[in-house]
Amino acid sequence: DTRRRPGPINTDTARARRTPGTISALATARIITDINQIQYPENIKSPRIELNM
């Protein structure tokens, strides 16, 4: 086969453009003291209880 092998990838430009990621959901999570007080928005369903282990 006479195909040329690609050269190394220059990752310097990717490092220079890197922006900090968004805040993790765990970092912004709050402790639920009473699960029955959680109100979900109209179009969001609560988790199915039978999936809890």
N, C-alpha and C positions, 0 to 999 in steps of 0.2 A: 504494500500500500504506500502511495507516495504523498499522502496528505501531510501537511505540516502540523506540527504540534503547536498549540497556542502558547504564547509567552505568559509569564507570570502576571497575575492580576495586581494592579496598583491599588491598594486599600487605603492609601493616605488621604485621598479625597473623601472617602466614606467616613473616615475618622473625623475629619475636619467639619463635616456637616452634621455630625451626630448631635441631636438635641436631647435634653433630659426627658425620660419617659413620663407618662402620666402617673399620678399618684395611685398606688395600688388600692384596690377595694379593701383589703385587710387593714391598710394603714388608716383608712378613714371610717372603718366600721365602728359602730356603737354597740354596747352590750344591751341586750334585750332583757329587761327585768320581768316583763309580763307579756308573754307571747300573744295573749288574747287581746291586748291593747293595740296590736299592729293593725293599721288600716292601709290596705292596698289601694292604689288608684283604680278608677273604674274599669280600665281595660287590662288590668293585671290580675291574674289569679294567684291565690295563695298556694304554697306547696301542698302536695297531697300528703296527708298525715300517714297513710299506709306505706309511704316510701321511707319513713324514719326507721332506723334500726335500733 
